[in-house]
Amino acid sequence: MSLAQITEKIEKDANAEAKKILYRAAEQKEEIKHGAETEALALESVSRTRFEKERPEIFKRREIVARLDINKIRLDAQRRLINDVFADALEVLKSLDRDRYTSFFGRLLKEAAASGGEDMEISKGERFINKEWLDKFNGENRTRIEISDKRRDFSGGFVLNNGRVCINCSWEMLMRAAREKLETEVVHRLFPA
């Protein structure tokens, strides 16, 4: 056999072997493709069946979350309304005329004064409680309460100091105490069941 014939035979055998390999690869490719399609269809069917079973639960969960969001929004709106009610009440109290204002704080001062020799701090913008008013109060009640040079940052009222004991009768503290007592009633009036 000549070299050309040997080369031709090797090429022929190699081409035949390559065709067999390509044919087997094509068969494997089709088997893999068919298997993948079958598996994909099975997974889709399982997923669809699972979704149909879980669908009511998914919608129920979404409904629960939506209700929670609505309740959260409602509670936030109610909280803001309650805060507005107490803020408006504070504004009404702060705008009392001189007689009602000083009469109210005079009664509070009588109750708060223990020894009658306390020191009183008033707010920076206090309109009615001043040295003249306190001198008149001291004369009527036989007390020796002094107004401190120190001014506080609150909207009205006073803080009475007797050594280590401080009695805060500022509008803010009085409103906080009133809110603790009245908030439930305010809620019931604003939002009846």
C-alpha positions as CSV (number, residue, x, y, z in Angstrom):
1,M,0.0,0.0,0.0
2,S,1.3,3.3,-0.9
3,L,1.6,6.3,1.3
4,A,-1.3,8.0,-0.4
5,Q,-3.5,5.0,0.1
6,I,-2.6,4.8,3.7
7,T,-3.3,8.5,4.2
8,E,-6.6,8.2,2.4
9,K,-7.6,5.2,4.5
10,I,-6.7,7.1,7.7
11,E,-8.7,10.1,6.6
12,K,-11.6,7.9,5.7
13,D,-11.5,6.1,9.0
14,A,-11.1,9.4,10.9
15,N,-14.1,10.9,8.9
16,A,-16.2,7.8,9.7
17,E,-15.2,8.0,13.4
18,A,-16.0,11.7,13.5
19,K,-19.4,11.1,11.9
20,K,-20.1,8.5,14.5
21,I,-19.0,10.8,17.3
22,L,-21.1,13.7,15.8
23,Y,-24.1,11.4,15.4
24,R,-23.8,10.2,19.1
25,A,-23.4,13.8,20.2
26,A,-26.5,14.8,18.3
27,E,-28.4,11.9,19.8
28,Q,-27.2,12.8,23.3
29,K,-28.1,16.4,22.6
30,E,-31.6,15.4,21.6
31,E,-31.9,13.1,24.7
32,I,-30.7,15.9,27.0
33,K,-33.0,18.4,25.3
34,H,-35.9,16.1,25.5
35,G,-35.1,15.2,29.2
36,A,-34.8,19.0,30.0
37,E,-38.1,19.7,28.3
38,T,-39.8,16.9,30.1
39,E,-38.2,18.0,33.5
40,A,-39.2,21.7,32.8
41,L,-42.8,20.6,32.0
42,A,-42.9,18.5,35.2
43,L,-41.5,21.4,37.2
44,E,-44.0,23.8,35.7
45,S,-46.8,21.3,36.4
46,V,-45.6,20.9,40.0
47,S,-45.3,24.7,40.4
48,R,-48.7,25.3,38.9
49,T,-50.3,22.7,41.2
50,R,-48.4,24.1,44.2
51,F,-49.4,27.7,43.3
52,E,-53.1,26.6,43.0
53,K,-53.0,25.0,46.4
54,E,-51.2,28.0,48.0
55,R,-53.1,30.6,46.1
56,P,-55.8,31.1,48.7
57,E,-53.1,31.3,51.5
58,I,-51.1,33.8,49.5
59,F,-54.2,36.0,49.0
60,K,-55.1,35.6,52.7
61,R,-51.6,36.7,53.7
62,R,-51.8,39.7,51.4
63,E,-55.1,40.6,52.8
64,I,-53.8,40.3,56.4
65,V,-50.8,42.6,55.5
66,A,-53.1,45.1,53.8
67,R,-55.3,45.2,56.9
68,L,-52.3,45.6,59.2
69,D,-51.2,48.5,56.9
70,I,-54.6,50.1,57.1
71,N,-54.8,49.7,60.9
72,K,-51.3,51.2,61.2
73,I,-52.4,54.2,59.0
74,R,-55.6,54.6,61.0
75,L,-53.8,54.4,64.4
76,D,-51.2,56.9,63.2
77,A,-54.0,59.3,62.1
78,Q,-55.8,58.8,65.5
79,R,-52.6,59.4,67.4
80,R,-52.0,62.7,65.4
81,L,-55.6,63.7,66.2
82,I,-55.2,63.0,69.9
83,N,-52.0,64.9,69.9
84,D,-53.7,67.8,68.2
85,V,-56.5,67.8,70.8
86,F,-54.1,68.1,73.6
87,A,-52.0,70.7,71.8
88,D,-55.1,72.7,71.2
89,A,-56.1,72.4,74.9
90,L,-52.6,73.6,75.8
91,E,-53.0,76.6,73.5
92,V,-56.4,77.4,75.1
93,L,-54.8,77.3,78.6
94,K,-51.9,79.4,77.6
95,S,-54.3,82.1,76.2
96,L,-56.3,82.5,79.5
97,D,-56.9,86.1,80.5
98,R,-54.9,87.5,83.4
99,D,-57.5,86.9,86.1
100,R,-58.2,83.3,85.3
101,Y,-54.5,82.6,84.7
102,T,-53.3,84.1,88.0
103,S,-56.2,82.6,89.9
104,F,-55.4,79.1,88.6
105,F,-51.7,79.4,89.3
106,G,-52.4,81.0,92.7
107,R,-54.4,77.9,93.7
108,L,-51.6,75.6,92.5
109,L,-49.0,77.7,94.3
110,K,-51.0,77.4,97.6
111,E,-51.1,73.6,97.2
112,A,-47.4,73.3,96.2
113,A,-45.9,75.6,98.8
114,A,-44.8,73.5,101.8
115,S,-42.7,75.9,103.9
116,G,-43.6,79.1,102.3
117,G,-40.0,80.0,101.8
118,E,-39.5,78.4,98.4
119,D,-37.8,79.7,95.3
120,M,-39.9,80.0,92.2
121,E,-38.6,79.8,88.6
122,I,-40.8,81.2,85.9
123,S,-40.6,80.9,82.1
124,K,-38.6,83.3,79.9
125,G,-41.8,84.6,78.4
126,E,-44.1,84.6,81.5
127,R,-46.8,87.2,81.0
128,F,-48.6,87.4,84.3
129,I,-46.6,85.8,87.1
130,N,-44.2,88.5,88.2
131,K,-42.8,90.1,91.4
132,E,-45.8,92.2,92.0
133,W,-48.2,89.3,91.7
134,L,-46.0,87.2,93.9
135,D,-45.7,90.0,96.5
136,K,-49.5,90.2,96.6
137,F,-49.7,86.3,96.9
138,N,-47.1,86.3,99.7
139,G,-49.0,89.0,101.6
140,E,-52.4,87.2,101.3
141,N,-50.9,83.8,102.3
142,R,-48.2,84.7,104.7
143,T,-45.5,83.1,102.6
144,R,-41.9,84.2,101.6
145,I,-41.7,82.8,98.2
146,E,-39.1,84.5,96.0
147,I,-38.8,84.6,92.2
148,S,-35.5,83.3,91.0
149,D,-33.3,85.1,88.6
150,K,-33.1,81.9,86.6
151,R,-35.6,81.6,83.8
152,R,-36.9,78.3,82.4
153,D,-37.8,77.4,78.8
154,F,-41.5,76.4,79.1
155,S,-44.7,78.2,78.0
156,G,-46.1,79.3,81.3
157,G,-46.5,78.5,84.9
158,F,-43.7,77.9,87.4
159,V,-41.3,75.5,89.0
160,L,-41.2,75.7,92.8
161,N,-37.9,74.7,94.4
162,N,-37.5,73.8,98.1
163,G,-34.0,72.5,98.5
164,R,-33.8,69.3,96.6
165,V,-37.5,69.1,96.0
166,C,-38.8,70.7,92.8
167,I,-42.5,70.9,92.0
168,N,-43.1,71.5,88.3
169,C,-46.3,73.4,87.6
170,S,-45.5,74.4,84.0
171,W,-48.2,74.2,81.4
172,E,-46.3,71.4,79.7
173,M,-46.1,69.3,82.9
174,L,-49.7,70.0,83.9
175,M,-50.8,69.0,80.4
176,R,-48.7,65.8,80.5
177,A,-50.4,64.8,83.9
178,A,-53.8,65.7,82.5
179,R,-53.1,63.6,79.4
180,E,-52.3,60.6,81.5
181,K,-55.6,60.8,83.2
182,L,-57.8,61.9,80.3
183,E,-56.4,60.2,77.2
184,T,-58.6,57.2,77.5
185,E,-61.7,59.3,77.8
186,V,-60.6,61.5,74.9
187,V,-60.1,58.4,72.7
188,H,-63.6,57.1,73.6
189,R,-65.1,60.5,72.7
190,L,-63.2,60.9,69.5
191,F,-63.5,57.3,68.3
192,P,-66.6,55.6,69.8
193,A,-66.7,51.9,69.2
